[in-house]
């Protein structure tokens, strides 16, 4: 009897920079929340229902969205995230999908703005934990568009694809090889290479009960329905490879040092070459990646 493949489950918890609409300067999300007589933080978020929660994370605004089981649902969840954030910020501020931002000193005048509260993250290639920078010693902040990958039946199993330690590591490597290279190609935010030099290097992840949180992506891909749809399509390709038992075969096609270096150095040409030569992404999607690589997407201009 053939086992039915569980559905892909995909979510995200995007971090975004907030800018003053008039001045264009970045502002602390802490001051926005506290200035309105409420303080929604990670421990006490603003709950919108259906798994949607919002809070300040250091100086950025962060939100969570429910896991999606289809491309259409995934795109809708991001749309809801953007629209909720706009409602929270009001007319004076805009949401920005930029990966690295230098803030004015006055925006760090709160304890929350000087503290990183993230749990430990790990490198799938070195099998080691990743050190965090002291938030009080730097004047910049980075944003991630972390992708949460799971399987719909995770509550009923104890081992297997995306659940065992070995499968989590293998999955992160495969996501980097296919999704990580593609996101590098389409990312036209000029600040993204600066983030990549510091955070979100290839292989950064957190193991979860339902699968893995891939933490290398910045937040650029959330800028439009087209780029969000691409993330779903590529994630589905990776997911199918994993569940068809072909992950080792695909990973063996490229020296991992080669694609890790290409992603971390933000080498778009090399990433695109590696992706095309794998011959696992359909020509239609390869063409879409090429098309998107020539467009700059701003999240505040989309999702209307």
The 8 nearest C-alpha neighbors of each residue, nearest first, counted from 0:
[[1, 2, 3, 4, 5, 243, 242, 244],
 [2, 0, 3, 4, 5, 243, 242, 244],
 [1, 3, 4, 0, 5, 242, 243, 152],
 [4, 2, 5, 1, 6, 0, 242, 152],
 [3, 5, 2, 6, 242, 239, 7, 1],
 [6, 4, 151, 150, 152, 3, 7, 153],
 [7, 5, 151, 150, 8, 4, 68, 152],
 [6, 8, 150, 68, 149, 151, 9, 5],
 [7, 9, 149, 68, 150, 67, 66, 151],
 [10, 8, 148, 66, 67, 147, 149, 7],
 [11, 9, 66, 147, 146, 67, 65, 64],
 [10, 12, 146, 147, 145, 13, 64, 63],
 [11, 13, 63, 62, 145, 64, 144, 61],
 [14, 12, 144, 61, 62, 11, 143, 145],
 [15, 13, 61, 142, 143, 60, 59, 144],
 [16, 14, 60, 59, 96, 95, 142, 61],
 [15, 17, 95, 59, 94, 18, 60, 96],
 [18, 16, 94, 25, 93, 26, 95, 92],
 [19, 17, 25, 24, 93, 26, 92, 23],
 [18, 20, 92, 23, 24, 22, 21, 91],
 [19, 21, 92, 23, 91, 93, 22, 18],
 [22, 20, 19, 23, 91, 92, 24, 18],
 [23, 21, 24, 19, 20, 18, 25, 92],
 [22, 24, 19, 20, 18, 21, 25, 93],
 [25, 23, 18, 22, 19, 26, 20, 102],
 [26, 24, 18, 17, 102, 19, 23, 16],
 [27, 25, 18, 17, 106, 28, 24, 19],
 [26, 28, 58, 29, 106, 30, 59, 31],
 [27, 29, 31, 58, 59, 30, 55, 60],
 [30, 28, 27, 32, 31, 55, 58, 33],
 [29, 31, 33, 28, 27, 32, 34, 26],
 [32, 30, 28, 34, 29, 33, 35, 27],
 [31, 33, 29, 38, 34, 30, 35, 37],
 [34, 32, 38, 30, 35, 37, 36, 31],
 [35, 33, 31, 32, 30, 36, 37, 29],
 [34, 36, 33, 37, 32, 31, 38, 30],
 [37, 35, 33, 34, 38, 32, 31, 39],
 [36, 38, 33, 35, 32, 39, 34, 31],
 [39, 37, 33, 32, 40, 36, 29, 43],
 [38, 40, 44, 54, 43, 45, 37, 55],
 [39, 41, 54, 43, 44, 55, 42, 38],
 [42, 40, 43, 44, 54, 56, 39, 55],
 [41, 43, 40, 44, 39, 54, 45, 38],
 [42, 44, 40, 39, 41, 45, 54, 38],
 [45, 43, 39, 40, 54, 53, 41, 52],
 [44, 46, 53, 52, 39, 54, 47, 43],
 [47, 45, 52, 48, 44, 51, 53, 50],
 [46, 48, 51, 52, 45, 49, 50, 53],
 [47, 49, 50, 51, 46, 52, 45, 65],
 [50, 48, 51, 65, 47, 64, 46, 52],
 [51, 49, 65, 48, 64, 52, 63, 47],
 [52, 50, 64, 47, 63, 48, 49, 46],
 [53, 51, 46, 63, 45, 62, 44, 47],
 [54, 52, 62, 45, 44, 61, 63, 46],
 [55, 53, 40, 39, 44, 61, 41, 60],
 [56, 54, 60, 40, 28, 29, 59, 61],
 [57, 55, 59, 60, 58, 61, 54, 40],
 [56, 58, 112, 111, 59, 55, 114, 115],
 [59, 57, 27, 28, 112, 29, 56, 55],
 [60, 58, 16, 56, 28, 15, 57, 55],
 [59, 61, 55, 15, 14, 28, 56, 54],
 [62, 60, 14, 54, 13, 53, 55, 56],
 [61, 63, 53, 12, 52, 13, 54, 64],
 [64, 62, 12, 52, 51, 11, 53, 65],
 [63, 65, 51, 50, 11, 76, 10, 12],
 [64, 66, 50, 10, 67, 51, 49, 63],
 [67, 65, 10, 9, 8, 64, 68, 73],
 [66, 68, 73, 9, 72, 8, 69, 10],
 [67, 69, 8, 7, 6, 9, 72, 66],
 [70, 68, 72, 71, 67, 73, 7, 8],
 [69, 71, 73, 72, 231, 74, 228, 68],
 [70, 72, 74, 69, 73, 75, 228, 67],
 [73, 71, 75, 69, 67, 74, 70, 76],
 [72, 74, 67, 70, 76, 75, 71, 69],
 [73, 75, 71, 77, 76, 72, 224, 227],
 [76, 74, 78, 72, 73, 77, 79, 71],
 [77, 75, 79, 73, 78, 74, 72, 80],
 [78, 76, 80, 74, 79, 75, 81, 73],
 [77, 79, 75, 81, 76, 80, 302, 82],
 [78, 80, 76, 82, 77, 81, 83, 75],
 [81, 79, 77, 83, 78, 82, 84, 76],
 [82, 80, 84, 78, 79, 83, 85, 77],
 [81, 83, 85, 79, 84, 80, 78, 86],
 [84, 82, 86, 80, 85, 81, 79, 87],
 [85, 83, 87, 81, 86, 82, 88, 80],
 [86, 84, 82, 88, 87, 83, 89, 81],
 [85, 87, 83, 89, 84, 88, 82, 90],
 [86, 88, 84, 85, 89, 83, 32, 82],
 [89, 87, 85, 86, 92, 84, 90, 91],
 [88, 90, 86, 87, 91, 85, 92, 93],
 [89, 91, 92, 88, 93, 85, 20, 86],
 [92, 90, 20, 89, 19, 93, 88, 21],
 [93, 91, 19, 20, 18, 90, 88, 89],
 [92, 94, 18, 17, 20, 299, 95, 19],
 [93, 95, 17, 299, 16, 15, 18, 298],
 [96, 94, 16, 97, 15, 298, 17, 299],
 [97, 95, 219, 218, 15, 298, 222, 297],
 [98, 96, 95, 99, 219, 188, 218, 190],
 [97, 99, 142, 191, 141, 217, 190, 194],
 [100, 98, 141, 190, 194, 140, 97, 191],
 [99, 101, 139, 140, 102, 141, 98, 97],
 [100, 102, 139, 138, 140, 103, 99, 25],
 [103, 101, 139, 138, 25, 100, 104, 106],
 [102, 104, 105, 106, 101, 138, 25, 107],
 [103, 105, 106, 107, 102, 138, 108, 101],
 [106, 104, 107, 103, 108, 102, 27, 26],
 [107, 105, 27, 104, 108, 103, 26, 102],
 [108, 106, 112, 105, 109, 104, 113, 27],
 [107, 109, 105, 106, 110, 112, 104, 113],
 [110, 108, 112, 111, 107, 113, 29, 106],
 [109, 111, 113, 112, 114, 108, 107, 57],
 [110, 112, 114, 113, 109, 57, 29, 58],
 [113, 111, 57, 107, 58, 109, 110, 114],
 [112, 114, 135, 134, 110, 111, 107, 109],
 [115, 113, 111, 134, 112, 116, 57, 110],
 [116, 114, 117, 134, 57, 113, 133, 111],
 [115, 117, 114, 118, 56, 57, 41, 111],
 [116, 118, 115, 119, 120, 131, 56, 114],
 [119, 117, 120, 116, 205, 115, 131, 121],
 [118, 120, 117, 128, 121, 129, 205, 130],
 [121, 119, 205, 129, 204, 128, 203, 118],
 [120, 122, 128, 129, 204, 203, 127, 205],
 [121, 123, 203, 202, 126, 124, 127, 125],
 [124, 122, 202, 126, 168, 125, 121, 203],
 [123, 125, 122, 126, 202, 172, 168, 127],
 [124, 126, 127, 122, 123, 121, 202, 128],
 [127, 125, 123, 122, 124, 121, 128, 168],
 [126, 128, 125, 122, 121, 129, 123, 124],
 [129, 127, 121, 120, 122, 130, 119, 126],
 [130, 128, 121, 120, 131, 122, 127, 119],
 [129, 131, 128, 132, 119, 120, 121, 133],
 [130, 132, 133, 129, 115, 119, 134, 117],
 [131, 133, 134, 130, 136, 137, 115, 135],
 [132, 134, 135, 136, 131, 137, 115, 114],
 [135, 133, 113, 114, 136, 137, 115, 132],
 [134, 136, 113, 133, 137, 114, 138, 112],
 [135, 137, 134, 133, 138, 132, 113, 139],
 [136, 138, 139, 135, 134, 133, 140, 132],
 [139, 137, 101, 102, 104, 140, 136, 103],
 [140, 138, 101, 100, 137, 102, 99, 141],
 [139, 141, 100, 99, 101, 142, 138, 102],
 [140, 142, 99, 98, 194, 100, 143, 139],
 [143, 141, 98, 14, 15, 217, 218, 99],
 [144, 142, 217, 218, 145, 14, 216, 13],
 [143, 145, 218, 13, 217, 216, 14, 146],
 [144, 146, 214, 143, 11, 213, 216, 12],
 [145, 147, 11, 213, 212, 10, 148, 144],
 [148, 146, 212, 10, 11, 9, 211, 213],
 [149, 147, 9, 211, 210, 8, 212, 146],
 [150, 148, 210, 8, 209, 7, 9, 147],
 [149, 151, 7, 8, 152, 153, 6, 5],
 [150, 152, 6, 5, 153, 8, 7, 149],
 [153, 151, 154, 150, 155, 5, 156, 6],
 [152, 154, 209, 155, 156, 150, 151, 149],
 [155, 153, 152, 156, 209, 157, 151, 208],
 [154, 156, 153, 152, 157, 151, 158, 209],
 [157, 155, 153, 154, 158, 152, 159, 162],
 [156, 158, 162, 155, 159, 153, 163, 154],
 [159, 157, 163, 162, 156, 160, 161, 164],
 [160, 158, 162, 163, 161, 157, 166, 156],
 [159, 161, 162, 166, 242, 163, 241, 158],
 [162, 160, 210, 167, 166, 163, 159, 170],
 [163, 161, 158, 159, 160, 210, 167, 166],
 [164, 162, 158, 166, 165, 159, 161, 167],
 [163, 165, 167, 166, 168, 162, 161, 206],
 [166, 164, 168, 163, 167, 169, 162, 161],
 [165, 167, 169, 161, 163, 168, 164, 160],
 [166, 168, 161, 170, 164, 169, 165, 163],
 [169, 167, 171, 165, 170, 123, 166, 172],
 [168, 170, 166, 172, 167, 171, 165, 173],
 [171, 169, 167, 173, 172, 168, 166, 174],
 [170, 172, 174, 168, 173, 169, 175, 167],
 [173, 171, 175, 169, 170, 174, 176, 202],
 [172, 174, 176, 170, 175, 171, 177, 169],
 [175, 173, 171, 178, 177, 172, 176, 170],
 [174, 176, 179, 172, 173, 178, 177, 171],
 [175, 177, 173, 174, 179, 180, 178, 172],
 [178, 176, 174, 175, 180, 179, 173, 274],
 [177, 179, 181, 174, 175, 180, 233, 182],
 [180, 178, 175, 182, 181, 177, 176, 174],
 [179, 181, 270, 183, 178, 182, 177, 176],
 [182, 180, 178, 184, 183, 179, 177, 185],
 [183, 181, 179, 185, 184, 180, 186, 178],
 [182, 184, 180, 181, 186, 185, 267, 265],
 [183, 185, 267, 181, 182, 186, 292, 271],
 [184, 186, 292, 182, 291, 183, 187, 288],
 [187, 185, 183, 188, 184, 182, 219, 292],
 [188, 186, 295, 189, 185, 292, 294, 296],
 [187, 189, 190, 191, 186, 97, 219, 295],
 [190, 188, 191, 187, 192, 193, 186, 97],
 [189, 191, 99, 188, 193, 192, 98, 97],
 [190, 192, 194, 98, 193, 188, 189, 195],
 [193, 191, 195, 194, 190, 265, 196, 189],
 [194, 192, 196, 191, 190, 195, 99, 197],
 [193, 195, 191, 197, 99, 196, 192, 198],
 [196, 194, 192, 198, 197, 193, 199, 200],
 [195, 197, 193, 194, 192, 198, 263, 200],
 [196, 198, 195, 194, 193, 199, 200, 141],
 [199, 197, 195, 194, 200, 196, 215, 141],
 [198, 200, 215, 195, 214, 203, 216, 201],
 [199, 201, 215, 263, 198, 195, 203, 202],
 [200, 202, 215, 259, 203, 175, 263, 262],
 [201, 203, 123, 122, 124, 204, 200, 171],
 [204, 202, 122, 214, 215, 121, 201, 200],
 [205, 203, 213, 214, 121, 212, 120, 202],
 [204, 206, 212, 120, 211, 121, 207, 213],
 [205, 207, 211, 212, 210, 204, 167, 208],
 [208, 206, 211, 210, 209, 205, 212, 162],
 [207, 209, 210, 206, 162, 153, 211, 154],
 [208, 210, 149, 207, 153, 150, 162, 211],
 [211, 209, 149, 161, 207, 162, 148, 208],
 [212, 210, 206, 207, 148, 205, 147, 213],
 [211, 213, 147, 205, 204, 146, 214, 148],
 [212, 214, 204, 146, 145, 215, 211, 147],
 [215, 213, 145, 204, 203, 216, 212, 199],
 [214, 199, 216, 203, 200, 201, 213, 217],
 [217, 215, 144, 214, 145, 143, 199, 218],
 [216, 218, 143, 144, 98, 219, 142, 215],
 [217, 219, 144, 143, 96, 220, 221, 98],
 [218, 220, 96, 221, 222, 217, 186, 97],
 [221, 219, 226, 222, 218, 227, 223, 186],
 [222, 220, 219, 227, 223, 218, 226, 298],
 [223, 221, 298, 296, 297, 220, 219, 96],
 [222, 224, 225, 226, 221, 301, 227, 298],
 [225, 223, 227, 226, 228, 74, 222, 302],
 [226, 224, 228, 223, 227, 229, 291, 222],
 [225, 227, 229, 220, 228, 223, 224, 230],
 [228, 226, 224, 230, 229, 225, 221, 220],
 [229, 227, 231, 225, 226, 230, 224, 232],
 [228, 230, 226, 232, 231, 227, 233, 225],
 [231, 229, 227, 233, 228, 232, 234, 226],
 [230, 232, 234, 228, 229, 233, 70, 235],
 [233, 231, 229, 235, 234, 230, 228, 236],
 [234, 232, 236, 230, 235, 231, 178, 229],
 [235, 233, 231, 237, 236, 232, 230, 238],
 [234, 236, 238, 232, 233, 237, 239, 231],
 [237, 235, 233, 239, 234, 238, 240, 232],
 [238, 236, 234, 240, 235, 239, 241, 233],
 [237, 239, 235, 241, 236, 240, 234, 242],
 [240, 238, 242, 236, 241, 237, 243, 235],
 [239, 241, 243, 237, 245, 238, 242, 246],
 [242, 240, 238, 246, 239, 244, 243, 245],
 [241, 243, 239, 244, 240, 238, 160, 4],
 [244, 242, 240, 241, 245, 239, 246, 238],
 [243, 245, 242, 241, 246, 240, 247, 248],
 [244, 246, 240, 248, 243, 247, 241, 249],
 [247, 245, 241, 249, 248, 240, 244, 250],
 [248, 246, 250, 249, 245, 251, 244, 169],
 [247, 249, 245, 251, 246, 250, 252, 244],
 [250, 248, 246, 251, 252, 247, 245, 277],
 [251, 249, 247, 252, 248, 246, 253, 173],
 [250, 252, 248, 249, 253, 247, 254, 255],
 [253, 251, 250, 249, 248, 254, 277, 247],
 [254, 252, 251, 255, 250, 257, 258, 273],
 [253, 255, 257, 256, 252, 251, 258, 250],
 [256, 254, 257, 258, 253, 259, 250, 176],
 [257, 255, 259, 254, 258, 260, 253, 261],
 [258, 256, 255, 254, 260, 259, 261, 253],
 [259, 257, 261, 260, 255, 256, 262, 176],
 [258, 260, 256, 262, 261, 257, 201, 255],
 [259, 261, 263, 258, 257, 262, 264, 256],
 [262, 260, 258, 266, 264, 259, 263, 270],
 [263, 261, 265, 259, 260, 264, 258, 180],
 [262, 264, 260, 265, 200, 261, 195, 259],
 [263, 265, 261, 266, 262, 260, 192, 196],
 [266, 264, 262, 263, 267, 192, 261, 183],
 [265, 267, 261, 264, 269, 268, 270, 262],
 [266, 268, 184, 270, 269, 265, 183, 271],
 [269, 267, 271, 270, 266, 272, 184, 261],
 [268, 270, 272, 271, 266, 267, 261, 273],
 [271, 269, 180, 267, 273, 272, 268, 261],
 [272, 270, 274, 268, 269, 273, 275, 267],
 [271, 273, 269, 275, 270, 274, 276, 268],
 [274, 272, 270, 276, 271, 275, 269, 277],
 [273, 275, 271, 277, 272, 276, 270, 177],
 [274, 276, 272, 277, 273, 278, 271, 285],
 [275, 277, 273, 278, 274, 272, 279, 271],
 [276, 278, 274, 275, 279, 273, 252, 249],
 [279, 277, 276, 280, 275, 281, 274, 282],
 [278, 280, 277, 281, 236, 275, 274, 249],
 [279, 281, 278, 282, 285, 284, 275, 236],
 [282, 280, 283, 284, 285, 279, 278, 286],
 [281, 283, 285, 284, 286, 280, 287, 275],
 [284, 282, 286, 281, 285, 287, 280, 288],
 [283, 285, 287, 286, 282, 281, 288, 280],
 [284, 286, 282, 288, 287, 283, 289, 281],
 [287, 285, 289, 283, 284, 288, 282, 290],
 [286, 288, 284, 290, 289, 285, 291, 283],
 [289, 287, 285, 291, 290, 286, 292, 284],
 [288, 290, 286, 292, 287, 291, 285, 293],
 [291, 289, 287, 288, 292, 293, 286, 294],
 [290, 292, 288, 293, 294, 289, 185, 287],
 [293, 291, 185, 289, 290, 294, 184, 288],
 [292, 294, 291, 290, 295, 289, 185, 187],
 [295, 293, 291, 292, 296, 187, 290, 185],
 [296, 294, 187, 297, 293, 188, 186, 292],
 [295, 297, 222, 294, 298, 223, 219, 187],
 [298, 296, 222, 299, 300, 96, 295, 301],
 [297, 299, 222, 301, 300, 96, 95, 296],
 [300, 298, 297, 301, 94, 95, 93, 302],
 [301, 299, 298, 297, 302, 303, 296, 222],
 [300, 302, 298, 303, 299, 223, 297, 222],
 [301, 303, 78, 223, 81, 300, 298, 224],
 [302, 301, 300, 82, 78, 299, 81, 298]]
